[in-house]
């Protein structure tokens, strides 16, 4: 039987190490509460070792750390959602894509709706901005009428309805 070296043994998960990990993550990235919970859970899962469930005291400690950070003003799902919505809309993301991204980060539907209420985006303008950024349709460096179907498909995959995608690829008059 081989003994585990000090580096092979799983290190204990303490409140302090979770707080430090959370603050380190929040220094680098904006995050929602749910997303931070996922990040901390993954970190604990890697620390505990294969097959060890993250439950009980560790899960409650993660919840306490997140609650404490939210009370301290480090986490605010509403301001995170508003900032993310603004950023994505400036880049030309569709409303469907914006909702999907925020859902993926664990933001609730009510918070998403409130964040979108502060903006009045025009889907056609968003689609044109997206097409311009991706150099689709009239923004191609070399016009290619054969690429129209691919451009339409790209806009539809980005979450724009077909009618808006088609209108976005028409030259502006």
PLY file of the C-alpha trace (Angstrom):
ply
format ascii 1.0
element vertex 173
property float x
property float y
property float z
element edge 172
property int vertex1
property int vertex2
end_header
0.00 0.00 0.00
1.35 3.37 -0.97
0.92 6.38 1.17
-0.56 9.52 -0.27
1.88 12.34 -0.42
0.81 15.66 0.96
0.03 16.99 -2.52
-2.10 13.91 -3.38
-4.46 14.28 -0.43
-7.59 16.31 -1.03
-7.34 19.65 0.73
-10.19 20.56 3.04
-12.79 22.98 1.75
-13.21 25.87 4.15
-15.31 29.00 4.11
-12.15 31.08 3.76
-10.93 29.22 0.69
-14.40 29.53 -0.90
-14.53 33.26 -0.19
-11.06 33.76 -1.64
-11.95 31.75 -4.74
-15.18 33.70 -5.19
-13.48 37.07 -4.80
-10.69 36.04 -7.16
-13.28 35.02 -9.76
-15.27 38.23 -9.30
-12.10 40.31 -9.72
-11.74 38.88 -13.20
-15.33 38.35 -14.35
-18.76 39.80 -13.79
-21.10 37.05 -12.68
-24.60 36.21 -11.61
-25.22 34.49 -8.29
-26.14 31.20 -9.93
-23.09 31.27 -12.19
-20.81 31.90 -9.20
-22.47 28.99 -7.38
-21.65 26.75 -10.38
-18.05 27.97 -10.46
-17.54 27.34 -6.75
-19.25 23.94 -6.97
-16.94 22.92 -9.81
-13.93 24.10 -7.84
-15.02 22.07 -4.81
-15.72 19.03 -7.00
-12.15 19.17 -8.36
-10.78 19.51 -4.85
-12.78 16.67 -3.31
-11.74 14.15 -5.89
-13.54 11.91 -8.32
-16.98 10.68 -7.36
-17.34 12.84 -4.26
-20.69 14.66 -4.18
-20.86 18.33 -3.26
-23.59 18.29 -0.65
-24.36 18.95 2.96
-22.10 21.33 4.78
-20.06 22.30 1.72
-23.17 23.18 -0.31
-24.55 25.27 2.55
-21.18 27.02 2.91
-21.24 27.90 -0.80
-24.75 29.31 -0.37
-23.62 31.35 2.65
-20.62 32.74 0.78
-22.82 33.78 -2.14
-25.38 35.36 0.16
-22.67 37.26 1.99
-21.15 38.53 -1.27
-24.59 39.62 -2.49
-25.21 41.51 0.77
-21.80 43.13 0.43
-22.65 44.38 -3.06
-20.21 42.13 -4.91
-23.05 40.23 -6.62
-26.14 41.81 -8.12
-28.03 39.80 -10.72
-30.05 42.80 -11.89
-27.05 45.03 -12.62
-25.20 42.08 -14.15
-28.15 41.41 -16.48
-28.46 45.07 -17.44
-24.76 45.33 -18.25
-24.80 42.08 -20.22
-27.91 43.12 -22.18
-26.31 46.44 -23.09
-23.09 44.78 -24.18
-24.81 42.11 -26.26
-27.19 44.56 -27.93
-24.31 46.88 -28.87
-22.69 43.91 -30.59
-25.86 43.18 -32.55
-27.06 40.07 -30.72
-30.67 39.09 -31.26
-33.16 39.29 -28.41
-33.40 35.51 -28.49
-29.62 35.23 -28.14
-29.58 37.74 -25.28
-32.23 35.79 -23.38
-30.42 32.52 -24.03
-27.06 33.84 -22.81
-28.56 35.21 -19.62
-30.50 32.01 -18.95
-27.25 30.10 -19.42
-25.66 32.23 -16.70
-28.51 31.44 -14.32
-30.34 34.77 -14.46
-34.08 34.47 -13.77
-36.77 35.32 -16.33
-38.08 38.28 -14.32
-34.61 39.79 -14.09
-34.07 39.27 -17.83
-37.40 40.93 -18.62
-36.55 43.88 -16.37
-33.13 44.28 -17.99
-34.62 44.17 -21.49
-37.34 46.65 -20.50
-34.67 49.32 -20.12
-33.81 48.96 -23.79
-36.00 49.31 -26.82
-34.03 47.40 -29.44
-35.04 47.29 -33.07
-34.51 43.71 -34.32
-33.76 44.90 -37.86
-31.10 47.33 -36.61
-29.60 44.55 -34.46
-29.55 42.18 -37.44
-27.85 44.81 -39.60
-25.27 45.44 -36.89
-24.62 41.71 -36.62
-24.32 41.38 -40.42
-21.96 44.35 -40.55
-19.74 42.90 -37.81
-19.64 39.52 -39.55
-19.29 41.11 -43.02
-22.40 39.46 -44.37
-24.52 40.55 -47.33
-23.85 44.14 -48.46
-20.90 44.42 -46.05
-18.84 41.75 -47.82
-15.55 42.98 -49.19
-16.35 41.25 -52.48
-20.04 40.95 -53.32
-21.02 37.30 -53.74
-24.65 36.60 -54.67
-24.07 32.86 -54.09
-23.35 33.53 -50.41
-26.84 34.92 -49.71
-28.20 31.59 -48.44
-25.21 31.14 -46.15
-25.63 34.69 -44.85
-29.33 34.11 -44.18
-28.50 30.90 -42.36
-25.90 32.69 -40.26
-28.38 35.35 -39.20
-31.05 32.75 -38.41
-28.59 30.73 -36.31
-27.82 33.95 -34.43
-31.49 34.03 -33.39
-33.03 36.44 -35.89
-36.36 35.55 -37.51
-36.15 34.74 -41.23
-38.05 37.86 -42.36
-35.74 40.13 -40.39
-32.64 38.27 -41.58
-33.80 38.68 -45.18
-34.50 42.39 -44.69
-31.13 42.94 -42.97
-29.27 41.65 -46.01
-30.97 44.11 -48.34
-28.86 47.18 -49.13
-29.98 50.22 -47.19
-31.48 52.95 -49.31
0 1
1 2
2 3
3 4
4 5
5 6
6 7
7 8
8 9
9 10
10 11
11 12
12 13
13 14
14 15
15 16
16 17
17 18
18 19
19 20
20 21
21 22
22 23
23 24
24 25
25 26
26 27
27 28
28 29
29 30
30 31
31 32
32 33
33 34
34 35
35 36
36 37
37 38
38 39
39 40
40 41
41 42
42 43
43 44
44 45
45 46
46 47
47 48
48 49
49 50
50 51
51 52
52 53
53 54
54 55
55 56
56 57
57 58
58 59
59 60
60 61
61 62
62 63
63 64
64 65
65 66
66 67
67 68
68 69
69 70
70 71
71 72
72 73
73 74
74 75
75 76
76 77
77 78
78 79
79 80
80 81
81 82
82 83
83 84
84 85
85 86
86 87
87 88
88 89
89 90
90 91
91 92
92 93
93 94
94 95
95 96
96 97
97 98
98 99
99 100
100 101
101 102
102 103
103 104
104 105
105 106
106 107
107 108
108 109
109 110
110 111
111 112
112 113
113 114
114 115
115 116
116 117
117 118
118 119
119 120
120 121
121 122
122 123
123 124
124 125
125 126
126 127
127 128
128 129
129 130
130 131
131 132
132 133
133 134
134 135
135 136
136 137
137 138
138 139
139 140
140 141
141 142
142 143
143 144
144 145
145 146
146 147
147 148
148 149
149 150
150 151
151 152
152 153
153 154
154 155
155 156
156 157
157 158
158 159
159 160
160 161
161 162
162 163
163 164
164 165
165 166
166 167
167 168
168 169
169 170
170 171
171 172
